[in-house]
Amino acid sequence: MSVVTEISVADHPAANVKLAAEPAEPSGSGALNGVTGTAARAPDERVPHPLPTRVDSLDGLRALAAGLVFFFHLQGIAQVSITASASWLFDLVCRGWVGVDLFYVLSGLFIGLAVMRPRKWEPWVFAKRRCRRILPAYYLSILILATLVSPVFFLSTNGLLHVLSHLTFTHGFFLEHQSTINGVYWTLGVEWWFYLLMLLVAPLLRSRRGFPLVVAAFLIVPYAWRAGVFYGTDLGHDRWRFFLGNQLPGSLDEFAVGIVLARWFIQRGRVRASVPDKAPAAAVAGRLTAARTTAFRVACSPAALGVAAAGLLGWCQWLMSWHSGDYWNVPYMMICWKTMLAMGFGLLIASFLVSGPWLGAALHWTGISYVGRISYSIYLVHGPVIMAFNGARQTSDLTASSDAAFALACVVVTLLIASVSYYLVELPWLKGPEAGRPETYAVAGLSAEPAGIAGAAVRAAPVAIG
């Protein structure tokens, strides 16, 4: 009955998240993450600082996450061994499901910015943009898979219940529904309920006192949840632990890392903007302020953040290798490991955010940022494509083809279908006349250049970013 029954973990469209915006008067021009924009000078800004034409580095991270999940499924479904000659690369591909965790942290970042940054919070605007971003391509893919690929879903009451649960994002609540129509859809359910939760806690997140309370809850709840799942189920019940442990309460700490990163991103720009103008007149105080400013800049440099990210992610990789194949049966791995992984990804994202324009340019001209831009459609189609090619390979003379040729064919077809979906389904909804009025989003601290810049205002067209 299942179209993609072998996929247990998938990425999700944390990429391409609309940033809600605050109104401001635009001047100049620019774009952020695919959003045409305008640069505005803050009242205390001293030196004009043009906004980078794109932050392609974030698209690059989405491409990284999508690639990890794609090759993980390629290895798991089709048993393709294109990395067998490099054991470390093989281990990385086998753990490509961590791309899901990277997407969750990215989602926390962009949804956190969408909630905390606007001057006026408009829940209906936020909800409408989330629906326009997620639903059209998702519903179309369900229609195609359930109607053309596996029409059995419409031939029985049970099959219709599966379709209904996917349409309402409740399929993740039922073990027998979680991975039926398309095994990668389960993360969309987690993402959807995270959006609804953010609607509820938005007033607290936007307040100075409420923010730490929400973050604390987002960190405590998943630990209690995963501990309850671990000690409430018997050893060896990996499927149940996977199913229960990956519900939204068990993933909130990963979203929390992104939310904290969003707050840091906002505050970093404010600190860099305010220090030059508010430095004390006293020499000693001035030296202390300069020292703190220098330490802040060094700690937030791309090199420092990148080294910290590499160290923490390497430590997570080593722990996973040490407990190879026993993740669900080791208490501190199941309960604590995902938080360390999310923190590593948070540091990686931060290093990309403060990197110079050379990184974005390299990712743009190599086409990697484009892969990130269409990553949501890649998420929707890559599983069925791999399944279809694997089925054809096993029932025809294609069994003699090399793993590399098979993998290349899957990559090319996935990219082609995802591109068509992006341009014909996603963009029309995001750029349609009812996508909502363009707004201005103040983004501070994009560059690692010296302080003195309060920020840049980006006019957010109805193109999703994130």
C-alpha positions in Angstrom: 0.0 0.0 0.0 2.9 2.3 0.5 4.6 4.2 -2.2 7.7 4.9 -0.2 7.7 2.5 2.6 11.4 2.1 3.1 12.2 5.7 4.0 12.3 6.3 7.7 13.8 9.8 8.0 13.6 12.7 5.7 14.4 16.4 5.4 11.8 19.1 5.7 11.3 22.5 4.2 12.9 24.6 6.8 14.4 26.2 3.8 12.4 28.8 2.1 10.7 30.4 5.1 9.1 33.8 4.7 10.5 36.4 7.1 7.8 38.6 8.4 8.8 42.2 8.2 8.5 45.5 9.9 7.5 48.7 8.0 10.2 51.2 7.1 11.1 53.6 4.4 13.3 52.0 1.8 16.3 53.5 0.1 18.7 51.9 -2.3 18.4 48.3 -3.5 19.4 44.8 -2.6 18.1 41.3 -1.9 18.3 38.8 0.8 18.1 35.1 0.1 16.2 35.5 -3.1 14.1 38.4 -1.9 14.4 41.7 -3.8 15.1 44.4 -1.3 16.0 47.9 -0.4 18.7 49.1 2.0 17.7 51.8 4.5 20.1 53.8 6.7 19.3 53.8 10.4 19.3 57.1 12.3 22.6 56.5 14.0 24.3 54.9 11.0 27.6 56.5 10.2 29.0 54.7 7.2 26.9 53.5 4.3 27.2 49.7 4.0 25.4 48.1 1.0 23.6 44.9 1.8 24.9 41.8 0.0 22.9 41.0 -3.1 22.1 37.6 -1.7 22.9 35.5 1.3 23.6 32.5 -0.8 25.4 30.8 2.1 22.0 30.0 3.6 20.9 28.4 0.3 24.1 26.5 0.5 23.2 25.1 3.9 19.8 24.0 2.6 21.6 22.2 -0.3 23.9 20.5 2.2 20.9 19.3 4.3 19.0 18.1 1.2 22.1 16.4 -0.2 22.7 14.5 3.1 19.1 13.2 3.2 19.1 12.4 -0.5 22.2 10.2 -0.4 21.1 8.7 2.8 17.9 7.5 1.1 19.8 6.5 -2.0 22.0 4.3 0.1 19.1 2.9 2.2 16.6 2.3 -0.5 18.8 1.3 -3.5 21.8 0.0 -1.6 24.0 2.3 -3.8 27.7 2.2 -2.6 29.3 5.1 -4.4 31.3 6.0 -1.2 32.6 2.5 -0.3 36.2 3.5 -1.2 36.2 6.2 1.6 35.0 4.8 4.9 34.5 8.3 6.5 32.4 9.4 3.6 30.4 6.2 3.7 29.8 6.8 7.4 28.6 10.3 6.7 26.2 9.1 4.0 24.8 6.5 6.3 24.1 9.2 8.8 22.7 11.6 6.3 19.5 11.7 8.3 21.1 14.4 10.3 20.1 16.7 7.4 16.7 16.6 9.1 18.2 18.1 12.2 19.9 20.8 10.2 16.6 21.7 8.6 15.0 21.9 12.0 17.6 24.4 13.3 17.2 26.4 10.1 13.5 26.4 10.6 13.9 27.7 14.2 16.1 30.5 12.9 13.7 31.8 10.2 10.5 31.3 12.0 12.1 32.9 15.1 13.0 35.9 13.0 9.5 36.0 11.4 8.0 36.1 14.9 10.4 38.3 16.8 11.5 40.9 14.3 8.3 42.6 13.0 7.3 45.8 14.7 3.7 44.7 14.6 2.8 41.1 15.1 0.1 39.9 12.7 -0.7 36.2 13.3 -3.0 36.0 10.3 -0.2 37.2 8.0 2.2 34.7 9.5 -0.3 31.8 9.1 -1.2 32.7 5.6 2.4 32.8 4.5 3.1 29.4 6.1 0.1 27.9 4.2 1.2 29.4 0.9 4.7 28.1 1.4 3.9 24.6 2.4 0.5 23.5 1.2 0.4 23.9 -2.7 3.3 21.7 -3.6 2.6 19.3 -0.7 -1.0 18.8 -1.7 -0.1 18.4 -5.4 2.4 15.7 -4.6 -0.1 13.8 -2.4 -2.6 14.0 -5.3 -0.1 12.7 -7.8 1.3 9.9 -5.6 -2.1 8.7 -4.3 -3.9 9.0 -7.6 -1.5 8.1 -10.3 1.2 6.1 -8.6 -0.8 4.2 -6.0 -4.5 4.6 -6.6 -5.2 1.9 -4.0 -5.5 4.7 -1.5 -8.8 5.7 -3.0 -10.2 2.2 -3.2 -10.8 1.5 0.5 -11.9 3.3 3.6 -8.5 2.7 5.2 -6.7 4.2 2.3 -8.9 7.3 2.4 -8.1 7.7 6.1 -4.4 7.7 5.2 -5.0 10.4 2.6 -7.1 12.4 5.1 -4.5 12.2 7.9 -1.8 13.5 5.5 -4.0 16.3 4.3 -4.5 17.4 7.9 -0.9 16.8 9.0 -2.1 14.2 11.6 -0.4 11.3 9.9 2.6 11.7 12.2 0.4 10.8 15.2 -0.3 7.3 13.9 2.5 4.8 13.5 0.7 3.0 10.7 0.2 6.3 8.8 3.5 7.9 9.3 5.4 6.6 6.2 2.7 5.4 3.8 2.0 7.8 0.9 5.5 9.1 1.0 7.9 8.3 3.8 9.5 11.7 3.8 6.2 13.5 4.7 6.5 12.8 8.5 8.7 15.8 9.1 6.2 18.1 7.4 3.8 17.2 10.2 6.4 18.1 12.8 7.1 21.4 11.0 3.4 22.2 10.7 2.7 21.8 14.4 5.8 23.8 15.2 4.2 26.7 13.2 1.0 26.4 15.2 3.0 26.3 18.5 4.9 29.5 17.4 1.6 31.2 16.8 0.7 30.5 20.4 4.0 31.5 22.0 4.7 34.5 19.8 3.6 37.1 22.3 6.0 35.6 24.9 8.9 35.3 22.4 8.5 39.0 21.5 8.8 40.1 25.1 12.0 40.5 27.0 10.8 38.4 30.0 8.9 35.9 28.0 11.7 34.9 25.6 13.9 33.0 28.2 10.8 31.3 29.5 9.9 29.9 26.1 13.5 28.9 25.3 13.7 27.2 28.7 10.5 25.3 28.0 11.7 24.3 24.5 14.8 22.8 26.1 13.3 21.1 29.1 10.3 19.5 27.4 12.2 17.4 24.8 14.5 16.1 27.5 11.6 15.0 29.6 9.8 13.6 26.6 12.8 11.6 25.2 13.6 10.3 28.7 9.9 9.2 29.1 10.1 7.5 25.7 13.3 5.8 26.5 12.4 4.5 29.9 8.8 3.9 29.0 9.6 1.5 26.1 11.5 -1.8 26.1 15.0 -2.2 24.7 15.0 -3.2 21.1 11.7 -1.4 20.3 13.6 1.0 18.0 10.6 1.7 15.7 8.5 2.9 18.6 11.3 4.9 20.0 11.9 6.5 16.6 8.2 7.2 16.2 7.6 8.7 19.6 11.0 10.4 20.1 10.6 12.3 16.8 7.3 13.9 17.6 7.3 17.7 18.0 7.9 17.6 21.8 11.0 15.5 21.3 12.4 17.9 18.7 11.8 21.3 20.3 15.4 21.7 21.5 16.5 21.7 17.9 14.0 24.5 17.0 15.1 26.3 20.2 18.7 26.5 19.0 17.5 28.2 15.8 15.3 30.6 17.8 18.3 31.5 20.0 20.3 32.0 16.9 17.7 34.4 15.6 17.8 36.4 18.8 21.6 36.5 18.6 21.4 37.6 15.0 19.2 40.5 15.9 21.2 41.5 19.0 24.5 41.2 17.3 23.5 44.0 14.9 22.3 46.1 17.8 25.5 45.7 19.7 27.7 46.5 16.7 25.6 49.5 15.9 25.5 51.0 19.5 29.0 50.5 20.8 30.8 53.2 18.7 28.2 55.8 19.7 27.7 54.9 23.3 31.3 54.3 24.3 32.1 55.9 27.7 34.2 59.0 27.8 36.4 57.8 30.5 39.6 56.2 29.2 39.5 53.1 31.4 35.8 52.5 30.6 36.6 53.1 27.0 39.4 50.5 26.9 37.1 48.0 28.6 34.4 48.7 26.1 36.9 48.3 23.2 38.2 45.0 24.7 34.7 43.7 25.0 33.9 44.8 21.5 37.1 43.2 20.1 36.3 39.9 22.0 32.8 40.0 20.7 34.0 40.4 17.1 36.6 37.7 17.4 34.1 35.2 19.0 31.6 36.0 16.2 34.1 35.7 13.4 33.5 33.1 10.7 36.7 31.3 11.6 36.0 31.0 15.3 32.4 29.9 14.8 33.5 27.5 12.1 36.1 25.9 14.3 33.7 25.6 17.1 31.1 24.0 14.8 33.6 21.6 13.4 34.7 20.5 16.9 31.2 19.9 18.2 29.9 18.2 15.0 33.0 16.0 15.0 32.4 15.1 18.6 28.8 14.1 17.7 30.1 12.0 14.8 32.5 10.3 17.0 29.9 9.5 19.6 27.6 8.0 16.9 30.5 5.9 15.6 31.3 4.7 19.1 27.7 3.6 19.6 27.3 2.4 16.0 23.9 0.9 15.5 22.8 1.4 19.1 21.6 4.9 19.2 18.1 4.1 20.5 19.3 1.9 23.3 21.9 4.2 24.9 20.2 6.7 27.3 22.4 9.7 26.9 22.5 9.3 23.1 18.8 9.2 22.7 18.1 11.9 25.3 21.0 14.3 24.9 22.8 13.7 21.6 20.3 15.7 19.4 20.9 18.9 21.5 24.6 18.7 20.9 24.1 18.1 17.2 21.7 21.0 17.0 24.2 23.3 18.8 26.9 22.2 16.3 24.6 23.1 13.4 23.7 26.4 15.1 27.4 27.3 15.2 27.8 26.3 11.5 24.8 28.5 10.5 26.2 31.4 12.5 29.6 31.1 10.7 27.8 31.2 7.4 25.7 34.2 8.4 28.8 36.3 9.3 31.0 35.1 6.4 32.1 37.5 3.7 30.6 37.8 0.3 33.1 35.4 -1.2 31.3 32.4 0.2 27.9 33.4 -1.1 29.5 34.2 -4.5 31.2 30.8 -4.6 27.9 29.0 -3.8 26.0 31.0 -6.3 28.3 30.5 -9.2 28.7 26.8 -8.5 24.9 26.3 -8.5 24.8 25.0 -5.0 22.6 27.9 -3.8 20.1 27.0 -6.5 19.9 23.5 -5.2 19.1 25.0 -1.8 16.5 27.2 -3.3 14.5 24.2 -4.7 15.2 22.0 -1.7 11.6 21.9 -0.7 10.6 20.3 -4.0 13.6 18.1 -3.8 12.3 17.0 -0.4 8.9 16.1 -1.9 10.1 14.2 -5.0 13.4 12.5 -4.2 12.0 9.5 -2.4 9.5 8.5 -5.2 12.2 9.1 -7.8 14.7 6.8 -6.1 12.0 4.1 -5.5 10.9 4.3 -9.2 14.5 3.9 -10.5 15.2 1.2 -8.0 12.1 -0.7 -9.1 13.1 -0.4 -12.8 16.6 -1.4 -12.0 15.5 -4.6 -10.3 13.1 -5.7 -13.1 15.2 -4.9 -16.1 18.7 -5.1 -17.5 19.6 -2.0 -15.5 20.9 -4.3 -12.8 24.2 -4.4 -14.6 24.5 -0.6 -14.5 27.1 0.9 -12.1 26.1 2.5 -8.8 27.6 5.8 -10.0 25.4 5.8 -13.1 22.3 4.9 -11.1 23.0 7.6 -8.6 23.6 10.2 -11.3 20.3 9.3 -13.0 18.5 9.7 -9.7 20.1 13.1 -9.1 19.4 14.5 -12.5 15.8 13.4 -12.6 15.2 14.7 -9.1 16.6 18.1 -9.9 14.6 18.3 -13.1 11.3 17.5 -11.4 12.1 19.7 -8.5 12.9 22.6 -10.8 9.6 22.2 -12.6 7.7 22.0 -9.3 9.5 25.1 -7.9 8.8 27.3 -10.9 5.3 26.1 -11.8 3.9 25.4 -8.3 5.9 27.1 -5.6 6.7 30.5 -7.1 3.2 31.2 -8.5 1.8 30.9 -5.0 4.6 32.8 -3.4 4.5 35.6 -6.0 0.8 35.7 -6.6 -1.3 38.9 -6.3 -2.7 37.7 -2.9 0.6 36.6 -1.4 0.5 39.7 0.8 1.9 43.2 0.6 5.6 43.6 0.4 7.0 44.6 3.8 10.4 45.8 5.1 12.4 43.6 7.3 15.3 45.1 9.3 18.3 42.8 9.2 21.3 43.7 11.3 24.7 42.2 11.5 24.9 40.5 8.1 28.5 41.3 7.5 31.6 40.7 9.5 32.8 44.2 8.6 33.7 46.7 11.4 30.8 48.1 13.5 29.1 51.3 12.9 26.2 50.0 10.9 22.8 49.8 12.6 21.4 47.5 10.0 19.9 47.3 6.6 16.3 47.2 5.7 15.3 44.5 3.2 12.1 44.8 1.3 10.7 41.3 1.4 8.8 40.5 -1.8 6.4 37.6 -1.6 9.2 35.2 -2.5 9.9 32.8 0.4 13.3 33.0 2.0 15.1 31.2 4.7 
